[in-house]
Structures are given as C-alpha cells and as structure tokens.
Amino acid sequence: MRGKVWFVGAGPGDPELITVKGRSLVERAGAILFAGSLVSEAAMRWASESCKIQDSKGMTLTEITDWLIEQAESCETVVRLQTGDPSLYGALIEMVQPLDRANIEVAVVPGVSSAMASVAAGVETLTLPEVTQTVILTRVEGRTPMPEGESLVELASHHTTICIFLSITLLKKVQDDLAAAGWAVDSPVLVVQKASWPGEEKVVRGKLSDIRELCRAEKIGSQAMIVVSPTLGSRDWQELKKSKLYDPEFQHRFRKVEK
C-alpha cells in the first residue's frame, strides 16, 4: 500500500511553534522534504535516525513532487515540511495535483503564519474594536503578477490591517502605494525579519516616511513581514474602546446580567 503525504506547516521559525500534530508526524515520518531556505533545520530534531531527510532548496517543482511520490512508494508517512502555513504562498495545490494524479493520499496540517508571529513579536494586535475588524494578507506585485483588483493601492484604500508578505525588497513601492491610497506619512509601520527565529529575529518600528531607511540600517533584505495597521502602537494609547465580550452590561450565554 502506498504511503500518505502530509503537508505540514512548520510555523514561522521557532521549532517549538510547530503544532503538536505536526511534531508527531515528523517523529513518525519515514521521509521528510523540508524547505531549507525558509525552515530551520532545528525543526528536524524530532525525526527518527532512520528517517530520510531531503532539503528542497535547490529543487524544481517537478523534482519535489517526483521525490514525494517516490518516497510514498516505500514509506507509510511522508512529510513535506513548509514554512508558516502551507495554504499561504506555499504552492500547495501545485504540489498536490501531481500526487492526486498518482493516486497518493494527501493531507494538510496548518501552521502558525509569520504574519501572526510578527505581530506577536511586536506585542501588537491585528484587530481592535471600532478601529479595524479586518485583516488583509497580501503581497506586492513583483515577478508574480497580481490579479485584477488586488493591487496594494486598491487593498490599502480600506485602511484596515495589512500584512504584506514577500515584499521587503519592494519597500519603496509599498511606501508609494500606501501613500497613493491615502495613508499619512506618519502612519506607523512594523517590519519583522525572521519572526520567532531564536537569535535571528529583528523588529523594526518606524513611520511610512522612514521605514525603508530604518530597514536598510538594520540590513533587512529578506524573510521579513511588513505590517501596517491603524492598531499599531495601541498598547500606549490612553483610551481604548473595550470589547463588548467582557463588558459587565453585555449578556451572553455564559454570563447573565442582573436587571
């Protein structure tokens, strides 16, 4: 019987941020293909000594899927270990389709995204009552074009929280697009490189006008998340609109309000 291929989110970098289920699969895997350019090798600390481990850093899509199919012929559990969450910029469907054609069973284990890890590193929040209740996960157009209606200018016009992936080398365009969408030059910006990576994480705070220079000074040129949001810096605000969930006058099924 052919084995099963699991696409496992390794999380943002800290090996301990992999899920319990993900770690369990790493422990029992007969073969693991990990994205070495993005996933820390420390994530393989739980693999067995007999496990076949391969770095996909220099492999093409065809080589990756051929390797997974080959390993599934002899291993009950094959793991494709991906950075963050497999469903975000992970070429998941491109890898699953050849496995489907080969009649190999697949499953996905979600992971902690670098967007969440970056906000955690800054002790910030993605949402706040009556400030913003919407989060946009996107990227700036580079070699991969954006679909119609999804330019950063169009998305930024909503003035919600925006987590911008894979765009640190296009920070000047990010600044220009946000300004074109009406964001003020003093809007706060958070940039986090290698969020949660032990000993490697860098957190840079600035304004839309100076964030590019600040990142240059810190030599941040890859693996960085850009976060812009009207919630940034709210930890220091003197007044906040409080959540209704904990309001003593707000009744719900777990708490009754005395009339």
C-alpha positions in Angstrom: 0.0 0.0 0.0 1.3 3.5 -0.8 2.0 5.9 2.0 0.4 9.2 2.7 2.0 12.6 2.1 1.4 15.2 4.7 1.9 18.9 4.0 2.9 20.2 7.4 3.2 23.9 8.4 6.4 24.2 10.4 5.4 27.6 11.7 7.3 30.9 11.4 10.8 29.7 12.5 10.9 28.8 16.2 10.9 24.9 16.1 8.6 25.0 19.2 5.9 26.8 17.2 5.1 23.7 15.1 1.8 22.2 16.1 1.7 19.1 18.3 0.2 17.2 15.4 3.0 18.4 13.1 5.7 17.3 15.5 4.0 13.9 15.9 4.2 13.5 12.1 7.8 14.5 12.0 8.6 11.9 14.7 7.0 9.0 12.8 7.8 10.1 9.2 9.9 7.7 7.1 10.8 10.6 4.8 10.8 14.4 5.2 11.3 17.0 2.5 11.8 20.4 4.1 12.1 23.9 2.6 15.7 24.6 3.7 15.8 28.2 2.6 12.9 29.0 5.0 12.5 26.2 7.5 15.1 25.9 10.3 16.9 22.6 10.3 16.1 22.5 14.1 12.6 21.5 13.1 14.0 18.1 12.2 15.2 17.5 15.8 12.3 15.1 16.4 12.9 13.0 13.3 14.0 9.4 13.8 17.5 8.3 12.9 16.2 6.1 10.1 14.2 8.9 8.5 15.3 10.0 5.1 15.6 13.8 5.1 16.0 16.0 2.0 16.3 19.7 1.6 14.2 21.1 -1.3 16.1 24.4 -1.5 17.5 23.8 -5.0 14.8 21.6 -6.4 12.2 22.4 -9.1 8.5 21.7 -8.6 8.8 18.5 -10.7 11.7 17.3 -8.7 9.8 17.9 -5.4 6.7 16.1 -6.5 8.7 13.2 -8.0 10.6 12.8 -4.7 7.4 12.8 -2.7 5.8 10.2 -5.0 9.0 8.0 -4.8 9.1 8.1 -1.0 5.4 7.3 -0.8 6.1 4.0 -2.6 8.1 2.8 0.4 7.1 4.9 3.4 3.8 4.9 5.3 4.3 8.6 6.3 5.9 11.2 4.1 6.1 14.8 5.3 6.6 17.9 3.2 7.6 20.4 5.8 6.8 24.0 4.8 7.4 27.4 6.4 4.4 29.0 8.1 1.1 27.6 6.9 1.0 25.5 3.7 -2.0 27.4 2.4 -0.3 30.8 2.3 2.2 31.3 -0.6 3.2 27.6 -0.3 2.5 26.3 -3.8 0.3 23.7 -2.1 -2.1 23.0 -5.0 0.8 22.8 -7.5 2.3 20.0 -5.4 -1.0 18.2 -4.6 -2.2 17.9 -8.2 0.7 15.5 -9.3 0.1 13.4 -6.2 -3.6 13.2 -7.0 -2.8 12.0 -10.5 -0.5 9.4 -8.9 -3.4 8.3 -6.6 -1.4 9.2 -3.5 -3.4 10.3 -0.4 -2.6 13.7 0.9 -3.5 15.8 4.0 -2.6 19.2 5.3 -1.6 20.2 8.9 -1.9 24.0 9.3 0.8 26.1 10.9 1.4 29.4 12.6 1.9 32.1 9.9 4.7 34.6 10.0 2.0 37.3 10.0 0.8 36.2 13.4 4.4 35.7 14.6 5.4 39.1 13.5 2.5 40.8 15.3 3.3 38.7 18.4 7.0 39.8 18.3 5.8 43.4 18.4 3.2 42.7 21.1 0.6 44.3 18.7 -2.9 43.3 17.7 -4.4 42.8 14.3 -7.8 44.0 15.3 -9.3 46.4 17.8 -13.0 47.3 18.5 -14.1 50.3 16.4 -10.7 50.7 14.9 -10.5 47.8 12.5 -12.0 44.3 12.3 -10.4 43.3 9.1 -7.0 41.8 8.2 -5.7 41.7 4.6 -2.9 39.2 3.8 -1.3 40.2 0.5 2.0 40.9 -1.3 3.3 43.5 -3.8 3.5 42.6 -7.4 6.9 41.5 -8.5 7.7 38.7 -10.9 4.4 37.2 -9.9 1.6 39.5 -11.2 -1.4 40.4 -9.0 -4.9 39.6 -10.1 -7.1 42.4 -11.2 -8.5 44.4 -8.3 -5.8 43.3 -5.9 -3.1 45.9 -6.3 -1.8 47.3 -2.9 -3.3 50.7 -3.7 -6.7 49.2 -4.1 -6.5 47.0 -1.0 -4.9 49.7 1.2 -7.7 52.1 0.4 -9.8 50.2 3.0 -7.4 51.4 5.7 -7.5 48.1 7.7 -4.7 46.0 9.0 -2.5 44.8 6.1 0.2 42.1 6.4 2.5 42.3 3.4 4.4 39.1 2.5 7.4 38.6 0.2 7.8 42.4 -0.4 10.7 43.7 1.7 12.8 44.3 -1.4 10.0 46.4 -2.8 9.6 48.6 0.2 9.8 51.8 -1.9 6.8 50.6 -3.9 5.0 49.7 -0.6 5.6 53.3 0.6 4.4 54.8 -2.7 1.3 52.6 -2.9 0.2 53.2 0.7 0.7 57.0 0.2 -1.4 56.8 -3.0 -4.1 55.0 -1.0 -4.2 57.9 1.5 -2.1 56.6 4.3 -0.4 59.5 6.1 3.4 59.8 6.1 3.5 59.4 9.8 1.4 56.1 9.7 3.2 53.5 11.9 4.8 50.5 10.2 6.1 47.3 11.8 8.8 45.2 10.0 9.9 41.9 11.4 12.6 39.8 9.9 12.7 36.1 10.7 9.9 36.4 13.2 10.4 33.9 16.2 13.7 32.6 14.9 15.8 32.1 18.0 18.7 34.7 18.0 17.9 35.9 14.5 14.6 37.9 14.9 14.8 41.6 14.1 11.9 44.0 14.9 11.9 47.5 13.3 9.3 50.2 14.0 9.0 53.3 12.0 6.7 55.5 10.0 5.7 55.2 6.4 8.1 58.0 5.6 11.3 56.5 7.2 10.7 52.7 7.4 12.8 52.0 4.3 15.9 53.8 5.7 15.5 52.1 9.1 15.3 48.7 7.4 18.4 49.5 5.3 20.3 50.4 8.5 19.4 47.0 10.0 20.4 45.3 6.7 16.9 43.7 6.4 16.6 42.5 2.8 14.8 39.1 3.0 12.4 37.0 5.1 10.6 40.0 6.5 7.0 40.8 7.2 5.6 44.3 6.7 2.6 45.2 8.8 0.7 48.4 8.5 -2.4 49.0 10.6 -4.4 51.7 12.4 -3.9 49.4 15.5 -0.1 49.7 15.7 1.1 51.3 18.9 -2.3 50.9 20.6 -0.5 49.4 23.7 0.4 53.0 24.6 -3.0 54.6 23.9 -4.6 56.3 26.9 -8.1 55.3 25.8 -9.4 52.1 24.1 -12.8 51.0 23.0 -13.2 47.9 25.1 -14.5 44.6 23.8 -18.2 44.0 24.5 -17.5 40.4 25.3 -16.1 41.4 28.8 -18.4 44.4 29.4 -20.4 43.7 32.6 -23.5 45.1 30.9 -23.1 42.7 27.9 -25.1 39.5 28.4 -24.3 36.2 26.6 -25.0 32.5 27.2 -22.2 32.2 29.7 -22.9 35.3 31.7 -26.2 36.7 32.7 -26.7 40.4 33.5 -28.8 41.2 36.6 -31.6 43.6 35.6 
